[in-house]
Amino acid sequence: MPAIPLPGLQSLRPRLEGSLVLPGDPGWDAARSAWQLAVDQRPAAVVLARSAADVAATLETARACGLRVAPQSSGHNAAPLGPLDDTILLRTFEMAHVHIDPERRLARVGAGVVWAEVSAAAAKHGLAGLAGTASDVGVVGYTLGGGLSWFARSHGLAANHVTAATVVTADGRIRRVDAWHEPDLFWAIRGGGGAHAIITELEFALFPITEVYAGAMYWPLERAEEVLKRWRDWTATVPDSVTSLGRLLRFPPLQEIPQPFRGRSLVAVEAVAQLDREAADALLAPLRELAPELDTFAPTPAAALDMLHLDPPGPTPAAGDGFQLTELSDETLAALLAVAGPGADVPLLTIEARHLGGALAPGARSGGAVSSLDAAFTVFSGGITVDAASAAAVHTALDVIDRVLAPWRARTSYRNFTERPGHGIAFEPDHVRRRLRQIKQAYDPHDVIKANHPIDSSR
Ligand SMILES: Cc1cc2nc3c(=O)[nH]c(=O)nc-3n(C[C@H](O)[C@H](O)[C@H](O)COP(=O)(O)OP(=O)(O)OC[C@H]3O[C@@H](n4cnc5c(N)ncnc54)[C@H](O)[C@@H]3O)c2cc1C
């Protein structure tokens, strides 16, 4: 472990509006702790930044001390960051302002804002953003990686709807980034990850969506094959206003898990339809024909969609990973169910496939480094890792899923669902990655900014 340049780092303290936390300081464990509790982050220092000036001062100090800077809001995707002993962890959660412009249908948010705050503020004006399933995910990290929401098939990735950002580049300069200012950076931050600059404020479009028809149907896991095949066939018939996923769920018998899920193994279909009740019910009929044990579909406020996917309610020790599939054929499902179906003993809480296409399809949207997902479905699997034995079991199960679905893997992978990089599947086509590399070289030639997914990393 390199020696921590303490005097240099301590010179940062009086320059900050926020705070510098060093190993051994009070609050050290809270400051370095990620949402992913299984990741034990041990950086050289933590800066709890409050302003763009704090970020600039941190970058200047890091350069002077020969350190790197890793920006992080919630730490949902902390796993791929790797060792941080030569790195200042720059936590952004104190940069938490949210401004909604209802006239222009725009949100302008600080780097540490999570989706719950945007959804609640936007809903007051009859608007909604392109939030993912979990409302405690950071808006900036999610959007830099693409942003796959419940409105993805109608509106594309969240990154497509970024209109401007304030960033601090590795040289410590605070810059406005939009279509007219720093257009290369503006392109890179829309889906190309967080390696190019540290975002201090993000501006993006909101949409007049107040209520949708949304819910889930659940069946015993024994019916997985029949249900997943029916759902897969159904996805070929639905309009782009419907975004859905199919999943295998195994809930542990814990008190914290509400009934009727506690201790159960289920197959589920979740969907959000921007349709009225009558049209949505007609569309859902082929799924209802399978007589689900529980059917929660109902008119749902857009801001309440974070309840749908049953994501963990707070920081969790977990491991997960994902990739994309070209198809979900009978053979694909057979391969998956052979290792994760009713007969298998699998330590994964969820194995899920999200339906892509629509506005996510290549060519449907343009603008940023990643403006589409070139696959038919994206897969994410994850499990709880409370100790070394459960972590090993979860990682082995993730390896098995990887291996059996390899024949159907798409050429590119999705950044946000990648928590175990290094499998050699790129996040974008070669020409996009070349341009991302050139922009990184122009703005951060000494690689001071450390992203969870560096440009040349892959799944
Ligand atoms: C329970 C759960 C549910 C999820 N649901 C969805 C979903 O529905 N759709 C989806 O697309 N994804 C989803 N994700 C994945 C999620 O989008 C990624 O994990 C994303 O990276 C999280 O962003 P964050 O800022 O919360 O995490 P962090 O770990 O804080 O940040 C991830 C990375 O983003 C970059 N970054 C963060 N802040 C900045 C900044 N200010 N400047 C520059 N770079 C920055 C950094 O490189 C950082 O390492 C989910 C993840 C979990 C664990």
The ligand as a Tripos MOL2 file, in Angstrom:
@<TRIPOS>MOLECULE
LIG
   53    58     1     0     0
SMALL
NO_CHARGES

@<TRIPOS>ATOM
      1 C1        -30.8990   -2.2860   -6.4900 C.3       1 LIG1
      2 C2        -30.4210   -1.7370   -7.8060 C.ar      1 LIG1
      3 C3        -31.3530   -1.3870   -8.7910 C.ar      1 LIG1
      4 C4        -30.9200   -0.8610  -10.0170 C.ar      1 LIG1
      5 N1        -31.8530   -0.5630  -10.9960 N.ar      1 LIG1
      6 C5        -31.4320   -0.0740  -12.1860 C.ar      1 LIG1
      7 C6        -32.3470    0.2140  -13.2370 C.ar      1 LIG1
      8 O1        -33.5510    0.0150  -13.1030 O.2       1 LIG1
      9 N2        -31.8650    0.6970  -14.4030 N.ar      1 LIG1
     10 C7        -30.5250    0.9480  -14.5980 C.ar      1 LIG1
     11 O2        -30.1460    1.4280  -15.6630 O.2       1 LIG1
     12 N3        -29.6390    0.6780  -13.6170 N.ar      1 LIG1
     13 C8        -30.0530    0.1690  -12.4330 C.ar      1 LIG1
     14 N4        -29.1380   -0.1380  -11.4710 N.ar      1 LIG1
     15 C9        -27.7110    0.0560  -11.7450 C.3       1 LIG1
     16 C10       -27.2860    1.4870  -11.4520 C.3       1 LIG1
     17 O3        -27.7840    2.3550  -12.4390 O.3       1 LIG1
     18 C11       -25.7550    1.5540  -11.4410 C.3       1 LIG1
     19 O4        -25.2980    0.7980  -10.3560 O.3       1 LIG1
     20 C12       -25.2700    2.9980  -11.3660 C.3       1 LIG1
     21 O5        -23.9040    3.0350  -11.6550 O.3       1 LIG1
     22 C13       -25.5360    3.5560   -9.9980 C.3       1 LIG1
     23 O6        -25.2000    4.9020   -9.9410 O.3       1 LIG1
     24 P1        -24.9120    5.5410   -8.5050 P.3       1 LIG1
     25 O7        -24.4720    6.9190   -8.7370 O.co2     1 LIG1
     26 O8        -26.0630    5.2580   -7.6240 O.co2     1 LIG1
     27 O9        -23.7120    4.6010   -8.0280 O.3       1 LIG1
     28 P2        -22.1970    4.9680   -7.6870 P.3       1 LIG1
     29 O10       -21.5700    3.6680   -7.3400 O.co2     1 LIG1
     30 O11       -22.1410    6.0580   -6.7060 O.co2     1 LIG1
     31 O12       -21.6070    5.5110   -9.0510 O.3       1 LIG1
     32 C14       -21.3090    4.6340  -10.0980 C.3       1 LIG1
     33 C15       -20.2530    5.2960  -10.9720 C.3       1 LIG1
     34 O13       -20.8080    6.4320  -11.6120 O.3       1 LIG1
     35 C16       -19.8020    7.4150  -11.7880 C.3       1 LIG1
     36 N5        -20.2070    8.6300  -11.1040 N.ar      1 LIG1
     37 C17       -21.0390    8.7770  -10.0480 C.ar      1 LIG1
     38 N6        -21.1570   10.0880   -9.7360 N.ar      1 LIG1
     39 C18       -20.3700   10.7590  -10.6050 C.ar      1 LIG1
     40 C19       -20.0750   12.1270  -10.8130 C.ar      1 LIG1
     41 N7        -20.6060   13.0840  -10.0430 N.pl3     1 LIG1
     42 N8        -19.2350   12.4740  -11.8160 N.ar      1 LIG1
     43 C20       -18.6760   11.5300  -12.6090 C.ar      1 LIG1
     44 N9        -18.9190   10.2160  -12.4540 N.ar      1 LIG1
     45 C21       -19.7650    9.8350  -11.4670 C.ar      1 LIG1
     46 C22       -18.5240    6.8800  -11.1840 C.3       1 LIG1
     47 O14       -17.7190    6.3010  -12.2120 O.3       1 LIG1
     48 C23       -19.0340    5.8320  -10.2240 C.3       1 LIG1
     49 O15       -18.0760    4.8260   -9.9560 O.3       1 LIG1
     50 C24       -29.5430   -0.6760  -10.2460 C.ar      1 LIG1
     51 C25       -28.6050   -1.0370   -9.2670 C.ar      1 LIG1
     52 C26       -29.0320   -1.5740   -8.0670 C.ar      1 LIG1
     53 C27       -27.9980   -1.9920   -7.0600 C.3       1 LIG1
@<TRIPOS>BOND
     1     1     2 1
     2     2     3 ar
     3     2    52 ar
     4     3     4 ar
     5     4     5 ar
     6     4    50 ar
     7     5     6 ar
     8     6     7 ar
     9     6    13 1
    10     7     8 2
    11     7     9 ar
    12     9    10 ar
    13    10    11 2
    14    10    12 ar
    15    12    13 ar
    16    13    14 ar
    17    14    15 1
    18    14    50 ar
    19    15    16 1
    20    16    17 1
    21    16    18 1
    22    18    19 1
    23    18    20 1
    24    20    21 1
    25    20    22 1
    26    22    23 1
    27    23    24 1
    28    24    25 2
    29    24    26 1
    30    24    27 1
    31    27    28 1
    32    28    29 2
    33    28    30 1
    34    28    31 1
    35    31    32 1
    36    32    33 1
    37    33    34 1
    38    33    48 1
    39    34    35 1
    40    35    36 1
    41    35    46 1
    42    36    37 ar
    43    36    45 ar
    44    37    38 ar
    45    38    39 ar
    46    39    40 ar
    47    39    45 ar
    48    40    41 1
    49    40    42 ar
    50    42    43 ar
    51    43    44 ar
    52    44    45 ar
    53    46    47 1
    54    46    48 1
    55    48    49 1
    56    50    51 ar
    57    51    52 ar
    58    52    53 1
@<TRIPOS>SUBSTRUCTURE
     1 LIG1         1 GROUP 0 **** ****
